[in-house]
Amino acid sequence: MSLSVNCPNCGAEVVFRSAALPARVCDYCHSLLSRSDTGVMVVGKSSPLPFDVSPVQIGMRGRIEDQPFEVIGRVRWAWTDGAWNEWLLLFGDGSHGWLGDAMGQFMLMRERPFSQVQTRTLKDIGKGKEAVPGAEITLDARKLTIVDARDVLCIAAEGELPFTPTPGWRVYSVDLRGPKGECASLQRDTLATSFYQGHYVTLAELAPTGLRAFEGWTLPAYAA
């Protein structure tokens, strides 16, 4: 059930689509809002989102794994040589997932409690050990390879989110990939470790509507 409130900073209407999500960026003044039983309060301010060439945008709808979804949030991450988006999806059953969007590739993932990850290598990384790109692990009887590990920075956010994406938030990010399109991501900061697991998808597989058009890119026929 959605909740409509006024932004405590600018007074604009702010809609929380999901009761399970505690954070929201005001579309007008970019204040970071946190929701609790006592109300909605301002806890910071998000930086303006830099221009990018992603076809995904807030409000895009689609269908995957027999479920409809809508894009309701985004976090923009950066490192010294580039940046990528992580889009929050609200599914028809009320659950959430993430669509990683980097260099034209898309990764559909859902969060998994890190306590369920019974792999020594990942547990050690969660405790502070550095990941070794090229190292192989076995997770749920599947082989995954660590393909990337780096410190990254949250530079901006929009929409609804399951956490407060404060600009300047730094995490250690580790990406893993399997031989059949499997993927996983570990993110560690000074307080906790989060783990996400899923698989690569194509834009066409998402059956998208409401894609973002931009100069130099033609909307595909399936999205018309």
C-alpha positions, 0 to 999 in steps of 0.5 A: 500500500502506497503512502503519500506525504509532504517533504519536510524540507520543500513541502512537495508531495512524496510517494512511498510505493512500498511499505517495506522501503524506509528511504526516499529521495525527494524528486524536487529538492533531492532531500534524503528522507527516512520513514519510521513509525514516528513519521518522515524526517530529512537525514541528508541530501542527494547530489544531482545525478550525472548524465549517463546513457542508460535506457533504464529510468524510474517508471520503466515497467517490464516482466521477468520470471513470470512477474511484472515489475516497475523501476522505483529507485536508483543508486549511482556508484563510481570508482576511479575509472567509471560508474554504473547504476543499480536500479531497484525493482518493485515486483508484482508480489511486493518483493524487491530486486536489483538490476545492475546496469554497467556498460550495456550489460544487465544483472538481475539480482536479489539480496540474500542474507549473508549469514546463509552464504556458506563459503569460506572465501566470501565469509573471509572477505566479509570479515575484511579480507581482500578479494583476489580476482580470478579466484574460484569459489563454490556456492550452492554447488555452482562455480563462481569466479571473482571477476572484480574487486574495488572500493566504490563510492555512492555519488547520487541516488533517486526514488525509493530505496531499502537504505539511506544512500548518503553521498560519500558512502564508500563500500568494498564491492566484489563481483562474481560470475559463473559460466552460465550467466550466473552472477553475484555481488558482495558489498562491505562497508564498516558496519555490515556485508550485503550479498546479492545473487542472480543472473545476467539478462538482456534488455529484451528479456525484461520486456520493457516499456517506458525506456528512456530515449536519448540522442544516438540510440534508437528505441528497439522495436520490442519496446515501442 
